[in-house]
Amino acid sequence: MHRPTLIAAALLAALPLALAPVAQAEEAPDRKVRFSTFNASLNRNVAGQLVADLSIPDNVQAQNVAETVQRVRPDVLLVNEFDYAPEAVDLFRDNYLEVSHHGSEPIDYPYAYIAPSNTGVPSGHDLDNNGSVGGGNDAFGFGLFEGQYGMVVYSKHPIDTDAVRTFQTFRWADMPGAMLPDDPATPEPADWYSAAELGDVRLSSKSHWDVPIDVDGSTIHFLVSHPTPPVFDGAEDRNGTRNHDEIRFWADYVSSDAADSAYIYDDAGVYGGLPASERFVIAGDQNSDPLDGDSVPGSAQQLLDHPRVNDAKAPASVGGTWAAELQGAANLGHESHPRFDTADFDDRLCCGPGNLRADYVLPSTGLRVLGSGIFWPTEDQKFYYLTGSFPFVPTSDHRQVWVDLRP
């Protein structure tokens, strides 16, 4: 089933793309709507490879991703690490989501949204200060090609494409009090980037999107992003500080005090954040555990402790606890309870942080939470073949997370 696009092909590389609906979205039973995020690792190392993989129905990893989504059955889904390739959106729907896998029930998303990512977009600057310009580390967001590690939203409910706001080009230096990285070799503060670089460097390593979803006649803003991992840098901690401020962006955007978000501008040049009367769900791989890992302390708490965010029924799983106990090593020193873990990372003390809570679905306080969960089966459970245990990764090193809401 192919859905026509709303933007001419010549504009695909420069403008957000809304994929037009072809059918009426199903109404969630019992007035329950399930919002979900899944870092599905559908990124590839070569431009065009994702389209090639999804053009045929027998890519095993894509089958596993689709089956996981079918088992969780969200109404609104963010997929992180989905290379920016608009044609891949329908290919994944047609060849994988709408096809049964191991007896699963196919799932239909009549609506979808995808837009460009900062990953792999050349900045023209030596952002890693290694003496040369070019490559992933000098892109606006790390990537081997433009759009690698992008994202896509699928929905059973209509997307108000005319009201979508994207923040791909928002400059990091335009955030008041930004935690800009510091060159430890100089006495000046916050000077890792030159003045010329700060005039171009973008905050979002991929993008930040405000995607309004029409759920039974009322709007819920799906606020989605994928902040950079707070690693792969040096003493300047440029990725850690960026991760902190990418998370802070949403905290400011949903602040009840409009003054806190007055500095924010979108890619259309419109200023301001989300009005206090609006309801929202913040979702994505935030790459930040509240207590463990390498992120700047307090990064995740900017959202978890926010007065407009409800994390009282935080998603949890038995599988997270089982995996941490089985794998041990780095997990033994963690402070966060492993039932909240969403990512199965390298546990070796030499090389990895262990398992972390990295992926979040955070509704606003005006939404009633009916339930939540993390798709993390244990080895003796039915769908373990979809997740495995590090270093066996049949699908992704992240787990799908969801929250059920009363709209």
Number of C-alpha atoms within 10 A of each C-alpha: 10 12 16 11 14 12 14 9 10 8 10 15 16 10 14 20 21 21 23 19 20 13 13 12 17 14 14 17 7 7 12 19 23 21 25 32 28 29 28 25 19 22 20 18 13 11 17 14 15 23 20 12 19 23 18 13 15 12 14 12 18 23 23 21 26 26 26 23 23 21 16 17 18 25 24 23 26 29 26 26 22 23 31 28 23 22 14 21 23 22 21 23 22 19 20 26 24 18 20 16 17 8 8 14 15 18 21 20 25 23 25 26 23 22 24 26 28 26 26 24 22 20 21 13 21 18 23 18 13 9 8 11 17 15 16 20 23 22 27 27 28 22 24 19 22 24 26 29 28 27 30 22 23 24 23 26 24 25 28 16 19 9 11 18 19 21 21 21 22 21 17 21 18 16 18 11 8 16 17 23 19 19 19 15 10 10 9 10 11 16 17 22 20 12 10 9 16 17 13 17 22 24 27 28 28 33 25 25 22 24 24 23 24 17 22 13 10 11 18 21 22 26 24 28 27 26 26 25 20 21 15 11 13 12 10 17 22 23 22 28 20 26 29 27 25 24 24 18 21 22 25 25 22 27 19 17 13 16 11 16 23 13 15 20 19 19 13 10 11 10 12 18 25 18 14 13 8 13 21 25 25 23 26 25 27 23 26 29 26 19 19 19 21 16 23 21 15 15 23 25 17 19 23 19 13 17 14 20 22 21 18 10 13 20 23 22 20 17 24 27 19 17 23 24 13 11 18 16 18 20 27 13 11 17 11 16 15 23 21 23 28 30 23 28 19 19 20 14 12 9 10 15 20 25 31 28 29 23 30 30 27 28 26 21 17 15 17 14 23 13 15 19 20 27 26 30 22 20 15 7 10 9 16 16 16 21 26 20 22 17 11 12 15 18 23 21 21 27 26 27 29 30 25 22 18 16 20
